[in-house]
Amino acid sequence: MSGRAQLMWDEAVTGYDFGPEHPMDPVRLALTRGLVGALGLDREVEVVAARPAGESTLRLVHRQDYIDAVKAASDDPGAADGSYGLGTVDDPAFAGMHGVSSLIAGQSVGAAEAVWRGEAQHAVNFAGGLHHAMPGAASGFCVYNDAALAIARLLELGAERVAYVDVDVHHGDGVQAAFWEDPRVLTVSLHEHPRTLFPQTGWPEETGADGAEGSAVNVALPAGTGDAGWLRAFHAVVPEVLADFRPQVLVTQHGADTHFEDPLAHLAVSLDAQRAVQVACHELAHEYAAGRWVALGGGGYAVVDVVPRSWTHLVGIAAGRPVAPETVIPQGWRQEVFARTRQLAPQRMTDGRWPVEWAPWEAGYDPADRLDQAVLAARRAVFPLRGLLA
């Protein structure tokens, strides 16, 4: 197996653009790629532009009638009327939508293929992680579910156990739905509680269909959860279920919208904690999946201050050259930010909270604490189904 990591990148992915008023501004992708270059990380990885996902690949997850609807809306955006989730406030139709959505999906599928075939040990597609798209509908800014397509392609290539860990602030509902009945795929989502955030799913009781009981794990965190609680919850659930499942590949989704500056959600996580979870996912891939790791982006709507830094850390970790938290951001990139956005760029690579401290679950828990209640709910719902002690 090659030790070199791949960064999946085609400049054309920045065409995934719902319009100037939409929170998912594609400048976040361009700025991330620029920061990766400014720090020299693109010299530490193999930068690869994969082909767009073809229809046969898209059909691994999506229905043909939905693919046809995306193509029709792509050709005539004004005709999209909200059917299939297209032409809505969240998912406005735009010219070329099918092509660029297929391109993003193709990067994630290409990443999965490279890792499975041993062409790379780790592969990153930070343009991906569009985890809300359903087999027959767009949802939550997501047209094609590249994460689910990457997993489905791994199964098609012969993988028998694929684990998916999603730390976006929103529940990874589309990926869970795609594999709800498939015990070969373990989906784990750590997200803000559905009482307070879209898509109002991801309750602890959602544990998989009959025949796949315990294959879906949901940790629903109270609004306001910060670094210590977020990391405590992650480590109280994720390593244990991965150790039990023994995945052959680990696919992770790293939405940056858990951050305290994100305008669309209510967690209070820092860049330092996001970096700590990225490090943990890298370590878990090596401990339980022979190092095979596909890492994706996701949500994140603080498009200057948070997203580029968070995903640049992800690229550095995958490349084996993690960026030190105290690193000063190059002036050239900061000038690029101002030229593109008229916003002032951050000066350092994290929020200055490194190392992040948290209390391990094994040391005991407080049944009256809201965070611990969330962890307990997840453990009690899933662990017995997997033969683990809750």
C-alpha positions in Angstrom: 0.0 0.0 0.0 1.2 3.5 -0.9 1.8 5.6 2.2 1.1 8.8 0.2 -2.2 10.5 0.8 -4.4 11.8 -2.0 -6.2 15.1 -2.1 -9.1 15.0 -4.4 -9.5 18.4 -6.1 -10.9 19.8 -9.3 -11.3 23.6 -9.5 -14.7 23.0 -11.1 -16.2 21.8 -7.8 -16.5 25.5 -6.9 -19.3 25.6 -9.4 -21.5 24.0 -6.8 -23.2 27.3 -6.2 -26.8 27.8 -5.0 -26.5 31.6 -5.5 -25.2 34.7 -3.7 -27.8 34.7 -0.8 -27.2 31.0 0.0 -25.2 30.1 3.1 -23.2 27.4 1.3 -20.8 29.8 -0.4 -18.4 27.9 -2.7 -15.7 30.4 -1.7 -15.1 28.2 1.3 -13.7 25.5 -1.1 -11.5 27.9 -3.0 -10.1 29.4 0.2 -9.4 25.9 1.7 -7.5 24.9 -1.4 -5.6 28.2 -1.2 -4.7 27.7 2.4 -3.6 24.1 1.7 -1.2 25.5 -0.9 -0.1 28.5 1.2 1.1 26.1 3.9 2.8 23.8 1.3 0.6 20.8 2.1 -0.2 20.2 -1.6 3.5 19.1 -1.9 2.9 16.4 0.7 -0.1 14.8 -1.0 -0.9 13.6 -4.5 -3.5 16.0 -5.9 -5.9 14.1 -8.0 -9.0 15.1 -10.1 -11.3 12.1 -10.4 -13.9 11.7 -13.1 -17.5 12.7 -12.4 -19.7 9.8 -11.1 -21.5 8.3 -14.0 -25.2 7.2 -13.9 -24.4 3.6 -13.0 -22.4 4.8 -10.0 -25.1 7.3 -9.0 -27.7 4.5 -9.1 -25.8 2.7 -6.3 -27.6 5.1 -4.0 -30.0 7.3 -6.0 -33.2 6.3 -7.9 -33.1 6.8 -11.7 -36.2 9.1 -11.6 -34.4 11.4 -9.2 -31.3 11.5 -11.3 -33.5 12.4 -14.3 -35.1 15.1 -12.3 -31.7 16.6 -11.3 -30.7 16.6 -15.0 -33.9 18.3 -16.0 -33.6 20.9 -13.3 -30.0 21.4 -14.3 -31.0 22.1 -17.9 -34.0 24.3 -17.0 -33.6 25.6 -13.4 -36.7 27.8 -13.7 -38.9 24.7 -14.1 -37.9 23.2 -10.8 -41.0 23.3 -8.6 -39.9 21.8 -5.3 -40.6 18.2 -6.4 -37.7 15.9 -5.5 -36.5 18.6 -3.2 -35.3 20.7 -6.1 -36.1 24.3 -6.5 -36.6 24.9 -2.8 -35.0 27.5 -0.5 -32.5 25.0 0.8 -31.8 23.5 -2.6 -32.4 26.0 -5.4 -31.9 24.6 -8.9 -29.0 26.1 -10.9 -27.6 25.5 -14.4 -25.1 22.7 -14.5 -26.2 21.3 -11.1 -26.1 17.7 -12.3 -22.6 18.0 -13.7 -20.9 19.6 -10.7 -22.8 17.4 -8.2 -21.6 14.4 -10.1 -18.1 15.8 -10.1 -18.1 16.2 -6.3 -19.5 12.6 -6.0 -16.8 11.4 -8.3 -14.1 12.8 -6.0 -15.4 10.8 -3.1 -15.9 7.7 -5.1 -12.4 8.1 -6.5 -11.0 8.5 -3.0 -12.7 5.3 -1.9 -11.4 3.4 -4.9 -7.8 4.7 -4.3 -7.9 3.7 -0.6 -9.5 0.3 -1.2 -7.0 -0.6 -4.0 -4.0 0.5 -2.0 -3.1 3.4 -4.3 -3.2 5.7 -1.2 -3.6 5.0 2.5 -5.6 8.2 3.1 -7.7 10.3 0.8 -9.5 13.6 1.4 -12.3 15.2 -0.5 -13.2 18.4 1.5 -15.7 19.3 -1.2 -17.7 16.2 -0.3 -19.6 15.1 2.8 -23.0 16.1 1.3 -24.7 13.7 3.7 -28.4 14.9 3.6 -29.2 13.9 0.0 -31.7 11.0 0.0 -32.1 8.2 -2.6 -34.9 10.1 -4.2 -34.6 13.7 -3.1 -32.3 16.6 -2.5 -32.1 17.9 1.0 -30.2 20.3 3.2 -27.9 21.8 0.5 -27.1 18.3 -0.8 -28.0 17.0 -4.3 -26.0 13.7 -4.6 -24.9 11.9 -1.5 -21.2 11.5 -2.2 -20.5 9.9 1.2 -23.1 7.2 0.7 -21.9 6.7 -2.9 -18.3 6.2 -1.7 -19.5 3.6 0.8 -21.6 1.9 -1.8 -18.7 1.7 -4.2 -16.5 0.2 -1.5 -19.2 -2.5 -1.0 -19.3 -3.1 -4.8 -15.5 -3.6 -4.8 -15.8 -6.3 -2.1 -15.6 -4.5 1.2 -17.5 -6.5 3.9 -17.5 -3.9 6.7 -17.4 -0.1 6.2 -17.7 2.3 9.1 -18.9 5.8 8.7 -18.3 8.4 11.4 -20.1 11.8 11.0 -19.2 14.8 13.2 -21.1 17.4 11.4 -23.4 19.4 13.6 -26.3 18.0 11.6 -27.4 14.4 11.7 -26.0 12.3 8.8 -29.5 11.3 7.8 -29.0 10.5 4.2 -26.1 8.1 4.8 -28.0 6.4 7.6 -31.1 6.0 5.3 -29.0 4.6 2.5 -27.7 1.8 4.7 -30.5 1.4 7.3 -31.0 -2.2 6.3 -27.4 -3.1 5.6 -25.4 -4.6 8.5 -22.2 -4.3 6.5 -22.2 -0.5 7.1 -21.9 1.0 10.6 -23.1 4.6 10.6 -22.2 6.8 13.6 -23.4 10.4 13.9 -22.5 12.9 16.6 -24.7 15.9 16.2 -26.8 18.6 17.8 -30.0 17.2 19.3 -32.9 16.9 16.7 -35.2 18.9 19.0 -33.2 22.1 18.1 -31.8 21.5 14.7 -32.4 20.3 11.1 -33.1 17.6 10.0 -34.9 16.6 13.3 -33.6 13.1 13.0 -30.8 11.2 14.7 -32.5 10.2 17.9 -30.6 7.6 20.0 -33.4 5.1 19.3 -32.6 5.0 15.6 -30.5 1.9 15.6 -31.0 0.2 12.2 -33.7 -2.0 10.6 -34.5 -5.6 11.5 -31.5 -7.6 10.5 -29.2 -4.7 10.9 -29.9 -3.9 14.6 -27.1 -1.8 16.1 -25.7 -0.7 12.8 -26.8 2.9 13.3 -25.4 4.9 16.3 -26.7 8.4 17.1 -25.3 10.7 19.8 -27.6 13.6 20.1 -25.9 16.4 21.9 -27.6 19.3 23.8 -27.3 22.7 22.3 -24.4 24.7 23.7 -22.1 21.6 24.0 -18.5 22.8 23.9 -15.1 21.3 23.5 -14.8 19.2 26.6 -18.3 17.7 26.2 -18.0 17.1 22.5 -14.7 15.2 22.8 -16.0 13.3 25.9 -19.0 12.2 23.9 -16.9 11.2 20.8 -14.5 9.1 22.9 -17.2 7.6 25.0 -18.9 6.0 22.0 -16.9 5.9 18.7 -13.8 3.9 19.6 -15.8 1.2 21.4 -18.2 0.6 18.5 -15.3 0.6 15.9 -13.4 -1.9 18.0 -16.4 -4.2 18.0 -17.3 -3.7 14.3 -13.7 -4.1 13.0 -14.1 -2.0 9.8 -12.0 -2.6 6.7 -12.3 1.1 5.8 -13.2 4.1 7.8 -15.1 6.9 6.1 -15.4 10.1 8.1 -17.4 13.4 7.5 -15.9 16.5 9.1 -18.5 19.3 8.8 -17.1 22.4 10.4 -20.4 23.7 11.5 -20.0 22.5 15.1 -17.9 25.7 15.6 -19.1 28.4 18.0 -19.0 31.0 15.1 -21.2 29.0 12.8 -24.4 30.9 12.0 -26.7 27.9 11.4 -26.3 25.8 14.6 -25.9 25.9 18.3 -22.8 24.0 19.4 -19.8 25.8 20.9 -16.8 23.8 19.6 -13.4 25.3 18.7 -11.1 24.7 15.9 -8.8 23.1 18.4 -11.4 20.4 19.3 -12.2 19.9 15.6 -8.5 19.2 15.0 -8.4 16.8 18.0 -11.3 14.8 16.5 -9.5 14.7 13.1 -6.4 13.4 14.9 -8.5 10.8 16.7 -10.2 9.6 13.4 -6.7 9.2 11.8 -5.6 7.1 14.8 -8.8 5.1 14.8 -8.3 4.3 11.1 -4.9 2.9 11.8 -6.0 1.0 14.9 -9.1 -0.6 13.4 -9.1 -0.3 9.6 -5.5 -1.0 8.6 -5.0 2.7 8.0 -7.6 2.9 5.2 -9.2 6.3 5.7 -11.5 8.4 3.5 -12.1 11.8 4.9 -14.8 14.2 3.7 -15.8 17.8 4.3 -19.5 18.7 4.9 -21.3 21.7 6.4 -19.7 24.8 7.6 -21.0 28.3 7.0 -18.4 30.5 8.7 -16.7 30.4 5.3 -13.7 32.6 6.1 -12.9 32.2 9.8 -13.5 28.5 10.3 -14.0 26.2 7.3 -10.6 26.8 5.5 -8.6 26.3 8.7 -10.5 23.2 9.8 -10.2 21.4 6.5 -6.6 22.4 6.0 -5.9 20.7 9.4 -7.7 17.6 8.0 -5.5 17.6 4.9 -2.3 18.0 7.0 -3.2 15.2 9.3 -4.0 12.9 6.4 -0.8 13.9 4.7 1.3 12.9 7.8 2.2 16.6 8.3 -0.2 18.0 10.8 -0.2 21.8 11.1 0.8 23.0 14.5 -2.1 24.8 16.2 0.0 27.9 16.8 1.0 28.2 13.1 0.8 31.8 11.8 -1.2 31.9 8.6 0.8 33.2 5.6 0.1 36.8 4.6 -0.5 35.9 1.0 -3.5 33.8 1.9 -4.9 36.5 4.1 -4.6 39.0 1.2 -6.4 36.5 -1.0 -9.2 36.3 1.6 -9.7 40.1 1.6 -9.6 40.3 -2.2 -12.3 37.7 -2.5 -14.5 38.5 0.4 -13.6 41.9 1.8 -13.3 40.2 5.1 -10.3 40.1 7.4 -8.8 36.7 7.6 -7.8 34.9 10.8 -4.1 35.1 11.8 -3.4 31.7 13.4 -4.5 28.2 12.6 -6.7 27.6 15.7 -8.6 29.4 18.4 -5.7 29.0 20.9 -7.3 26.3 23.0 -4.8 23.5 22.4 -4.4 21.1 24.0 -8.2 20.5 24.6 -8.9 18.8 27.9 -11.8 16.5 28.5 -12.8 13.9 31.1 -12.8 10.2 29.8 -16.0 8.3 30.2 -14.2 5.4 32.0 -13.6 7.8 35.0 -17.3 7.9 35.7 -20.4 9.9 34.7 -23.0 12.1 36.2 -26.5 10.9 35.5 -27.8 14.5 36.1 -25.5 16.1 33.5 -27.2 16.8 30.1 -24.1 15.8 28.1 -23.7 12.6 30.1 -27.4 11.9 29.6 -26.9 12.1 25.8 -24.0 9.7 25.9 -25.9 7.3 28.1 -28.9 7.4 25.8 -26.7 6.4 22.8 -24.9 3.7 24.7 -28.0 2.2 26.1 -29.8 2.2 22.7 -27.0 0.5 20.7 -24.4 -1.2 22.9 -26.6 -4.1 24.1 -27.6 -4.8 20.4 -23.9 -5.2 19.7 -23.2 -7.3 22.8 -21.4 -4.4 24.5 -21.9 -3.2 28.1 -23.8 0.1 28.1 
